[in-house]
Amino acid sequence: MKTSDLLAKKSAHTEIGLQDNELAAYFAATPGWTQDGPRIVKTYNFKNYYETLAFVNAIAYTIHEEDHHPELSITYNRCVVKFDTHTVNGGKGGISENDFICAAKIDVIFTQTFG
């Protein structure tokens, strides 16, 4: 799995989550993302609140286009992004390829705008 593979894909409805043995390849393609139980998480740091909100606004379009919405925790100079897929594992939720597709796309936005 490569980052470019994820960037070329679009999120789609799924009920199939990733297995534990598949996760390492996806994490390798999305540096900085970690697993927190049934979700993936990354913290983005900024100089100030303006930059933090600019990032949130910048990712809003991608999140909407992918129809895959993360949990966002916003503070003065930080945004914590958490992705999970509620439709997998019989509706119990978990991690799917959609989470990594969006993670890769958000990373590009961060790098291009703030990196």
C-alpha positions in Angstrom: 0.0 0.0 0.0 1.3 3.4 -1.0 0.0 6.9 -0.2 -0.6 7.5 -3.9 -2.9 4.4 -3.9 -5.0 6.0 -1.2 -5.1 9.4 -2.8 -6.3 7.9 -6.1 -9.4 6.3 -4.3 -12.7 7.7 -3.2 -14.5 6.6 -0.1 -17.5 4.4 -0.7 -20.1 2.8 1.6 -18.7 -0.3 3.2 -19.6 -2.7 5.9 -16.2 -4.5 5.8 -13.6 -3.3 8.2 -9.9 -3.9 8.0 -8.4 -6.8 9.8 -5.6 -6.3 12.3 -3.1 -7.9 10.0 -3.9 -5.4 7.2 -3.5 -2.2 9.3 0.4 -2.0 9.2 0.4 -1.5 5.5 -2.2 1.3 5.8 -0.4 3.0 8.7 2.9 2.9 6.7 1.1 4.8 3.9 -0.2 7.4 6.3 2.7 8.5 8.6 1.8 10.0 11.9 -1.6 8.4 12.2 -2.0 5.9 15.1 -4.7 3.5 16.2 -6.8 4.4 19.2 -9.1 1.5 19.7 -11.5 1.2 16.8 -10.3 4.5 15.2 -7.3 6.2 13.7 -6.1 9.5 15.1 -3.7 12.3 14.3 -2.9 15.6 15.9 -2.1 18.6 13.8 -0.3 21.5 15.4 -0.5 25.2 14.3 0.9 28.6 15.3 -2.5 30.0 16.4 -6.2 29.7 16.4 -6.5 31.3 13.0 -4.4 28.6 11.4 -6.3 25.9 13.3 -9.6 27.1 11.9 -8.2 27.6 8.5 -7.2 23.9 8.5 -10.6 22.9 9.5 -12.2 25.0 6.8 -9.6 23.6 4.3 -10.5 20.0 5.0 -14.2 20.6 5.1 -14.6 20.3 1.3 -12.7 17.0 1.2 -14.6 15.5 4.1 -17.9 16.5 2.4 -16.8 15.1 -1.0 -15.7 11.8 0.5 -18.9 11.7 2.6 -16.8 10.4 5.5 -16.8 12.7 8.5 -14.2 12.6 11.3 -14.5 13.7 14.9 -12.6 16.9 15.3 -11.3 18.3 18.5 -10.2 21.9 18.1 -8.2 24.0 20.5 -6.1 27.2 20.1 -3.2 25.7 18.2 -4.2 22.1 17.6 -6.7 19.9 15.8 -7.1 16.3 16.7 -8.7 14.3 13.8 -10.3 10.9 14.5 -11.7 8.6 11.8 -13.7 5.5 12.2 -16.4 3.8 10.1 -19.6 3.2 12.0 -21.0 0.7 9.4 -18.4 -1.9 9.8 -18.2 -4.9 12.1 -22.0 -5.5 12.1 -22.7 -1.8 12.9 -20.3 -1.8 15.9 -17.8 0.4 14.1 -14.1 0.1 13.4 -11.5 1.0 10.9 -12.0 0.8 7.2 -10.0 1.7 4.1 -12.2 4.9 3.9 -10.6 6.2 7.1 -7.1 5.9 5.5 -8.3 7.4 2.2 -9.4 10.5 4.0 -6.4 10.5 6.3 -4.1 10.6 3.3 -6.1 13.4 1.6 -6.1 15.5 4.8 -2.3 15.0 5.2 -1.8 16.5 1.7 -3.9 19.5 2.6 -1.9 20.1 5.7 1.4 19.7 4.0 0.5 21.9 1.1 -1.0 24.7 3.3 1.0 24.5 6.5 4.0 22.3 5.8 
